[in-house]
Amino acid sequence: MNSESEENKQEDQEQDQIQEEEQDKDESKEENDTKEDTENSEVKEDKAKYEVNEQDSSLQALEEKVDKQKVLITIDDAPDTYSVEMAEYLAEEDVPAIFFVNGHFLQDKEGKEDLKKIHDMGFEIGNHTMNHVDVTELSEEELEEEIVGLNDLIEEIIGERPDFFRAPFGINSNASKELLTERGMVWMNWTYGYDWEADYQNAEDLSKIMVETELLRNGSNLLMHDREWTKEALPNIIEGFREKGYGFINPDYIQKEEADS
């Protein structure tokens, strides 16, 4: 074989090696792009898995693959007396919840510290008005103070503004809904709750009705309050739902609203 043939063969080998290296680079880039797309998709799926049904405030799954056999735990009138203990129990059981806060419980150092403890345990903090008032009886200025004023106070304490609002007595007005839309807040009432009724102001009867009521279904939004009998009933309530196969909705996965620009 002459030297020219050897040179041609060497050039062919070098060209083949270059092509293989470029092919490897393309495959590697394709794998990275696919991985990135998958990761981005997973990030998106970590948010907005449920939306609030305005008819009964139940949580509706946004996609078929989302686990539907779950309920949402909410605690109103926080942080009055038992909220921190309730939060500690829920945290130990890895049960997420929304604690709806009244501003009149945040006027002293102890109330502010209790709110911060609940938030630091990882719980969502909601707005339940400054003074637990009927919002249908308020002027626009009073609405601002009761809702926006409480948002400001909560932000001062925990560094975040609430995404969720629950009107006292479950009564909203057109004006309150407009204000919430402007501020990018989600309003929700509840699907059912019993702990304010005289027949259920004891742990045994309350835990039984919460789990055995015919109103229980996928996505139920469960109303409870900062009350001694509710605190005592909470372990049996959580255990009862689990025995029935229910999990618990993380408020992080509830669709939020965007504030009007």
C-alpha positions in Angstrom: 0.0 0.0 0.0 1.4 3.4 -1.0 1.7 6.4 1.3 -1.2 8.2 -0.5 -3.6 5.3 0.3 -2.5 5.3 3.9 -3.1 9.0 4.2 -6.6 8.7 2.7 -7.4 5.9 5.1 -6.2 7.9 8.1 -8.3 10.9 6.9 -11.4 8.7 6.6 -10.8 7.3 10.2 -10.4 10.9 11.5 -13.6 12.0 9.8 -15.5 9.0 11.2 -14.3 9.9 14.7 -15.4 13.5 14.3 -18.9 12.4 13.1 -19.2 10.0 16.1 -18.2 12.7 18.5 -20.8 15.1 17.0 -23.5 12.4 17.2 -22.7 11.8 20.8 -23.0 15.5 21.5 -26.3 15.7 19.7 -27.6 12.7 21.7 -26.4 14.1 24.9 -28.1 17.5 24.2 -31.3 15.7 23.3 -31.2 13.7 26.6 -30.6 16.9 28.5 -33.4 18.8 26.7 -35.8 15.9 27.4 -34.8 15.8 31.1 -35.2 19.6 31.3 -38.7 19.4 29.7 -39.7 16.7 32.2 -38.4 18.6 35.2 -40.2 21.8 34.0 -43.4 19.7 33.6 -43.0 18.3 37.1 -42.5 21.8 38.5 -45.7 22.9 36.8 -47.6 19.9 38.1 -46.5 20.7 41.7 -48.8 23.7 41.5 -52.5 24.2 40.8 -53.7 20.6 41.2 -57.1 21.7 42.6 -59.5 24.7 42.2 -62.2 25.9 44.6 -65.7 25.2 43.5 -67.7 28.4 44.3 -70.9 26.4 44.9 -69.8 24.5 48.0 -66.1 25.5 48.3 -65.1 21.9 47.7 -61.7 21.3 45.9 -62.0 20.0 42.4 -59.1 18.2 40.7 -57.8 20.1 37.6 -56.6 16.9 35.9 -57.8 13.3 35.8 -54.6 11.9 37.2 -54.7 14.0 40.4 -55.6 12.1 43.5 -59.2 13.0 44.2 -59.8 11.1 47.5 -58.6 13.9 49.7 -60.1 16.5 51.9 -59.0 20.0 53.0 -58.5 20.8 56.7 -59.2 24.3 57.8 -59.1 25.9 61.3 -61.0 29.2 61.8 -60.5 31.8 64.6 -56.8 31.4 64.9 -54.7 31.9 66.9 -57.1 32.1 69.8 -56.3 29.5 72.4 -55.7 26.1 71.0 -54.4 26.8 67.5 -50.7 26.2 68.3 -51.5 22.8 69.9 -53.7 21.8 66.9 -50.9 22.9 64.5 -48.3 20.8 66.5 -50.5 17.7 66.2 -51.2 18.2 62.5 -47.4 18.8 61.9 -46.5 15.6 63.7 -49.1 13.7 61.5 -47.9 15.5 58.3 -51.4 16.8 57.7 -51.5 20.2 55.9 -54.1 22.8 56.7 -55.2 26.4 56.4 -55.4 28.4 59.6 -57.8 31.3 59.1 -56.7 34.2 61.3 -58.6 37.0 63.0 -56.7 40.3 63.6 -58.0 40.8 67.1 -55.9 37.8 68.2 -52.8 39.5 66.8 -52.8 42.7 68.9 -50.4 41.5 71.6 -47.0 39.8 71.6 -48.3 36.4 72.5 -50.8 36.4 69.5 -48.1 37.4 67.1 -45.7 34.8 68.4 -48.4 32.1 68.1 -49.1 33.1 64.5 -45.4 32.9 63.7 -45.2 29.4 65.3 -48.0 28.1 63.2 -46.5 29.6 60.0 -43.1 28.3 60.9 -44.5 24.8 61.1 -45.4 25.1 57.5 -49.1 25.9 57.6 -51.0 28.2 55.2 -52.3 31.3 56.8 -55.6 32.7 55.7 -57.6 35.9 56.3 -60.7 35.8 58.4 -61.1 39.6 58.8 -59.6 41.8 61.5 -62.6 41.6 63.9 -64.8 38.7 62.7 -67.5 40.9 61.4 -70.3 40.5 58.9 -68.7 41.9 55.7 -72.1 42.6 54.1 -72.6 45.4 56.7 -69.3 47.2 55.9 -68.5 50.3 53.9 -65.7 50.2 51.3 -63.4 51.8 53.8 -64.3 49.4 56.5 -63.8 46.5 54.1 -60.3 47.7 53.3 -59.4 47.8 57.0 -60.9 44.4 57.8 -59.4 42.6 54.9 -56.4 44.6 53.5 -55.5 45.9 56.9 -55.3 42.3 58.2 -53.2 41.3 55.2 -50.8 44.1 56.1 -50.6 43.0 59.7 -50.1 39.3 58.8 -47.3 40.3 56.4 -45.6 42.2 59.2 -45.5 39.1 61.4 -44.7 36.3 58.9 -43.4 38.1 55.9 -46.2 36.8 53.6 -49.7 38.0 52.6 -52.6 35.6 52.7 -53.8 34.0 49.4 -57.1 32.8 50.9 -60.1 34.6 52.5 -63.0 33.2 54.5 -65.8 35.5 55.4 -67.1 35.2 59.0 -70.5 33.4 59.0 -69.7 32.3 55.4 -71.4 35.5 54.1 -69.6 37.5 51.3 -70.9 40.6 49.5 -70.3 41.7 45.9 -68.1 44.4 47.3 -66.0 42.0 49.3 -65.6 39.7 46.3 -64.6 42.6 44.1 -62.0 43.6 46.6 -60.6 40.1 46.8 -60.4 39.9 43.0 -58.5 43.2 43.0 -56.1 41.8 45.6 -55.6 38.4 44.0 -57.2 36.5 46.8 -59.2 33.3 46.7 -62.4 33.3 48.8 -63.8 30.0 50.1 -66.5 29.0 52.5 -66.7 25.4 53.5 -68.4 22.1 52.5 -69.4 21.1 56.1 -68.5 21.6 59.7 -70.2 21.0 63.1 -68.1 22.1 66.0 -70.1 25.3 66.7 -73.4 23.4 67.2 -74.4 22.5 70.7 -74.8 18.8 70.0 -71.2 18.5 68.8 -69.3 20.6 71.4 -67.7 17.4 72.7 -64.8 15.4 71.2 -66.7 12.1 70.9 -69.7 13.3 69.0 -67.7 15.8 66.9 -65.2 13.3 65.7 -68.0 10.8 64.8 -70.1 13.3 62.8 -67.1 14.7 60.9 -66.1 11.3 59.6 -69.4 9.6 59.2 -71.6 12.4 57.8 -73.1 11.8 54.4 -71.7 15.1 53.2 -68.1 13.6 53.2 -66.9 13.2 49.6 -63.8 13.8 47.6 -62.5 17.3 47.9 -64.6 18.2 50.9 -63.5 21.5 52.5 -63.8 20.9 56.3 -64.5 23.7 58.7 -63.2 23.5 62.3 -62.5 26.1 64.9 -60.0 26.9 67.6 -62.0 25.2 70.3 -61.0 22.9 73.1 -63.4 20.1 72.0 -62.2 20.4 68.4 -58.6 20.1 69.6 -59.5 17.0 71.6 -61.4 15.5 68.6 -58.8 16.2 66.0 -56.7 13.0 66.4 -59.8 10.8 66.0 -61.0 12.9 63.0 -57.7 12.5 61.2 -57.5 8.8 62.0 -61.1 8.3 60.8 -60.4 9.9 57.5 -57.3 7.8 57.0 -59.3 4.6 57.8 -61.7 5.6 55.1 -58.9 6.0 52.6 -58.8 9.8 52.5 -55.7 11.9 52.2 -55.3 15.6 52.8 -55.0 18.4 50.3 -52.0 20.7 50.5 -53.1 24.3 50.1 -49.9 24.9 48.1 -51.6 23.0 45.3 -54.8 25.1 45.2 -55.1 27.4 42.3 -54.4 31.0 43.3 -55.6 34.2 41.7 -53.6 37.1 40.2 -54.2 40.6 41.4 -55.8 43.0 38.9 -53.2 45.3 37.4 
